Amino acid sequence: MRRIHVIGIGAGDPDQLTLQAVRALRGTDVFFVPDKGEVTADLAGLRRDMLRAHLPDGTYRVVEARDPERDRSDGGAAYAAAVEDWRTARAGLWERLIAGELGEEQTGAFLVWGDPSLYDSTLAVLEEVLERGTVAFEYDVVPGVSSVSALAARHRTGLSRVARPVQITTGRRLAEGFPEGVDDVVVMLDSHQAFRRYADEDVDIYWGAYLGTPDEILVSGPIAEAAPRIERLRAEARARKGWIMDTYLLRRHPRD
């Protein structure tokens, strides 16, 4: 029976891999690495750096495959349909890779940024592959240090306050307003910088981009003061690298 490890590899720092993750790496024969094109080629490079940091050369094989393109339709049913189509295309690709590149008694692995449970499609795609019934395998999941945990650590702050909830959401949802009854909100996948709508409110922001990598950028402070700096740094970084991954915590002060 083929076996697959889904390994959370943290936000980018090879030192953030857990001992469990390293053991899983050392028990893997084939690593499947998505190729997202030249713009994000350094993401594949970071994965290779992690393998070199923890594994001896010649003990494993890396299989790269071009990731399907996703329709970037924004909002509502169009967005949900685009994601569903992309996952189905990915499942078809992974089905072929597992069947063709992984021996019947070998172990493969997918390296997932942060933690596989948080805004990642790997588990859903593997389940779709299994449901098709053309290739059989077992899989397990190794948790990783998420960008949310890395963000809080780098800013030396907690995510929640005493007896208060914290919510993790997307930029698309934040644009609709703060969640009801929540004053501490972690935001991911925000390509439109929805935090700007709160520049006139009593809100602090803790922002980080490329967390855990040599390109890491951190900004914190009252959003009215921090927002212009974040916008400038974000635009400069995106122009320089061609892509950006950022996460932030918004903390609204109690209202009388």
Secondary structure in CASP SS format (residue, H / E / C, confidence):
PFRMAT SS
TARGET T0000
AUTHOR 0000-0000-0000
METHOD secondary structure of the structure
MODEL  1
M C 1.00
R E 1.00
R E 1.00
I E 1.00
H E 1.00
V E 1.00
I E 1.00
G E 1.00
I C 1.00
G E 1.00
A C 1.00
G C 1.00
D C 1.00
P H 1.00
D H 1.00
Q H 1.00
L C 1.00
T C 1.00
L H 1.00
Q H 1.00
A H 1.00
V H 1.00
R H 1.00
A H 1.00
L H 1.00
R H 1.00
G C 1.00
T C 1.00
D C 1.00
V E 1.00
F E 1.00
F E 1.00
V E 1.00
P E 1.00
D E 1.00
K C 1.00
G C 1.00
E H 1.00
V H 1.00
T H 1.00
A H 1.00
D H 1.00
L H 1.00
A H 1.00
G H 1.00
L H 1.00
R H 1.00
R H 1.00
D H 1.00
M H 1.00
L H 1.00
R H 1.00
A H 1.00
H H 1.00
L C 1.00
P C 1.00
D C 1.00
G C 1.00
T C 1.00
Y C 1.00
R E 1.00
V E 1.00
V E 1.00
E E 1.00
A E 1.00
R E 1.00
D C 1.00
P C 1.00
E C 1.00
R C 1.00
D C 1.00
R C 1.00
S C 1.00
D C 1.00
G C 1.00
G H 1.00
A H 1.00
A H 1.00
Y H 1.00
A H 1.00
A H 1.00
A H 1.00
V H 1.00
E H 1.00
D H 1.00
W H 1.00
R H 1.00
T H 1.00
A H 1.00
R H 1.00
A H 1.00
G H 1.00
L H 1.00
W H 1.00
E H 1.00
R H 1.00
L H 1.00
I H 1.00
A H 1.00
G H 1.00
E H 1.00
L C 1.00
G C 1.00
E C 1.00
E C 1.00
Q C 1.00
T E 1.00
G E 1.00
A E 1.00
F E 1.00
L E 1.00
V E 1.00
W C 1.00
G E 1.00
D C 1.00
P C 1.00
S C 1.00
L C 1.00
Y C 1.00
D C 1.00
S C 1.00
T H 1.00
L H 1.00
A H 1.00
V H 1.00
L H 1.00
E H 1.00
E H 1.00
V H 1.00
L H 1.00
E H 1.00
R H 1.00
G C 1.00
T C 1.00
V C 1.00
A C 1.00
F E 1.00
E E 1.00
Y E 1.00
D E 1.00
V E 1.00
V E 1.00
P C 1.00
G C 1.00
V C 1.00
S C 1.00
S H 1.00
V H 1.00
S H 1.00
A H 1.00
L H 1.00
A H 1.00
A H 1.00
R H 1.00
H C 1.00
R C 1.00
T C 1.00
G C 1.00
L C 1.00
S C 1.00
R C 1.00
V C 1.00
A C 1.00
R C 1.00
P C 1.00
V E 1.00
Q E 1.00
I E 1.00
T E 1.00
T E 1.00
G H 1.00
R H 1.00
R H 1.00
L H 1.00
A C 1.00
E C 1.00
G C 1.00
F C 1.00
P C 1.00
E C 1.00
G C 1.00
V C 1.00
D C 1.00
D E 1.00
V E 1.00
V E 1.00
V E 1.00
M E 1.00
L C 1.00
D C 1.00
S C 1.00
H C 1.00
Q C 1.00
A H 1.00
F H 1.00
R H 1.00
R H 1.00
Y H 1.00
A C 1.00
D C 1.00
E C 1.00
D C 1.00
V E 1.00
D E 1.00
I E 1.00
Y E 1.00
W E 1.00
G E 1.00
A E 1.00
Y C 1.00
L C 1.00
G C 1.00
T C 1.00
P C 1.00
D C 1.00
E C 1.00
I E 1.00
L E 1.00
V E 1.00
S E 1.00
G E 1.00
P E 1.00
I H 1.00
A H 1.00
E H 1.00
A H 1.00
A H 1.00
P H 1.00
R H 1.00
I H 1.00
E H 1.00
R H 1.00
L H 1.00
R H 1.00
A H 1.00
E H 1.00
A H 1.00
R H 1.00
A H 1.00
R H 1.00
K H 1.00
G C 1.00
W C 1.00
I C 1.00
M C 1.00
D E 1.00
T E 1.00
Y E 1.00
L E 1.00
L E 1.00
R E 1.00
R E 1.00
H C 1.00
P C 1.00
R C 1.00
D C 1.00
END
